[in-house]
Amino acid sequence: MQVHDLTLMLSLWIASLAGATVLFVISKMTQTISGTRFWSLAMLLLSFAYLAQLSMQNLDVQWRVLTFNSFLILGHSAWLIGTWQFVQRTPSKRKIAALILPVLLASWLTATVYPERELRITIIGIWLIAVRCHYAWVLYKHARQDKNEFLAAQITAGVVLLEVSFTVLYTLQGALGNLPQIGEAFNWVAGYTWVAALLGILAGAPILLLLSAGRFVKQLEFAANHDLLTGLLNRRGLARQLNELLPLSKRKCDSLTVMMIDMDHFKRVNDLYGHQSGDRAIRCIAEVLKKQFRSADLLARWGGEEFCLVLFDMQPDMAVTCANKLQHAFAQQSLTLGLDDTPLTISVGIACSREISQQGFETTQNQADSALYEAKHAGRNCVKVASMSLSLLEEQP
């Protein structure tokens, strides 16, 4: 093998092995990030491909080519599968088989049974172009919702465009039979194609690292602001949303309504049927709440079996009607839990205010909490409106 080929292959092997190590560490640290393990596997398989070119010079050409192409195909396949997983589009086994098996079989046949170098280079070249373009497109399309991920996707698209450009030239020369074997003679197309591949690995590993780290930070932020059992906002998340929405709502809305909702006899459910049934009941009420109210309303799990619903620009009588509908919907839904001996009901406290501000929310929430306390003492399974909000109810025509 000539010096320039040896240098390029050695550089590719070191870069891909280092990338595999870094991504493997990241996959262990952020086990909830989909795709990082396949990206690490992809780098490792590519390092095996370049190692095969370095260490198998004394073997027959067809076995060296077969080994190199097999690892090259498997590495790029793992890269694409990791990207699918990262964007939450986990492929089926049939899709993975359709991606790998045809080109792998064609590579084996054109290397052993029917040795046709030009045909082999053409098939693998077209496949690599398609896989790289699809990888860049999937990442680019998914990342448009996030500024940092979109920047990483743009850089990836630029690197892939460079790789694809030289891969096209490499494939054309190979199809025409103008491409020498690796190590036989220098060819500028082949040389620059390997340089582009090296740049792809050197740029790809940090980009994937940034994407994984960014996704991990997002998951931490989501966990900090949401209830893990129901997926609803928690109290911290509700406070953050209110800080953003209240200044805007103050100009557009004329009232703020807070509804405090509590499941009746929840302790009895846990004691009689276990905490799993209790968790199922909480998820049930969360799903009913999501379906019953508008997307503009803010819904949070306040704590335990208690929920807080913030409604903008809803009149008090309409809020009472919605609470009654919610009670009816939840009573029907609770039948599917199999808790016939302990009927599941809810108590609701409602408070309204004309003051749309953080202070106004805190005051209104305290009033709704007091109304909920009254509903509990009135026998549960009822709706109570805070006494200070009754004047607003009477003002309505």
Secondary structure, DSSP 8 states (H G I E B T S, - for coil): --HHHHHHHHHHHHHHHHHHHHHHHHHHH-TTSTTHHHHHHHHHHHHHHHHHHHH-TTS-HHHHHHHHHHHHHHHHHHHHHHHHHHTT----HHHHHHHHHHHHHHHHIIIIIS--HHHHHHHHHHHHHHHHHHHHHHHHHHGGG-HHHHHHHHHHHHHHHHHHHHHHHHHHHHHTT----TTTS--HHHHHHHHHHHHHHHHHHHHHHHHHHHHHHHHHHHHHHB-TTT--B-HHHHHHHHHHHHHHHHHH-S-EEEEEEEETTHHHHHHHH-HHHHHHHHHHHHHHHHHHS-TTSEEEEEETTEEEEEEES--HHHHHHHHHHHHHHHHHHGGGGT-TTS---EEEEEEEES--SHHHHHHHHHHHHHHHHHHHHTTSS-EEE-GGGHHHHHH--
